[in-house]
Amino acid sequence: MVNGKKIFYREAGAQHKQTIVLLHGYPSSSHSYREFIPLLSGRYHVIAPDYLGSGYSARPNPKTQKYTF
């Protein structure tokens, strides 16, 4: 949860390792990294979030939520 909104993310690898955050372009989702994450997770802690309104994250009404990157 971020500011009361559900943000979905995929995570792999040990948390004590250096972290890599994989960001994607709208309107794709963290799913686009599904084959890449396992390749990195042996050496890094990997996090791939979905943006608000994308993938499995919450989709608030655009009339009440300003969408920005």
WOJO-V101949 format. One record per pair of residues at least 12 apart in sequence whose C-alpha atoms are under 6 Angstrom apart, sorted by the first residue. I is the first residue (numbers start at 1). J is the second residue. Records with the same first field share a line. If there is no record, write none. Layout:
I: J  J
This chain:
6: 57  58
7: 57
8: 49  50  56  57
9: 48  49  50
10: 47  48
11: 46  47
12: 41  45  46
13: 41  44  45
14: 45
15: 45
17: 44  45
18: 44  45
19: 44  45  46
20: 46
21: 46  47  48
22: 48
29: 50  55
30: 48  49  50
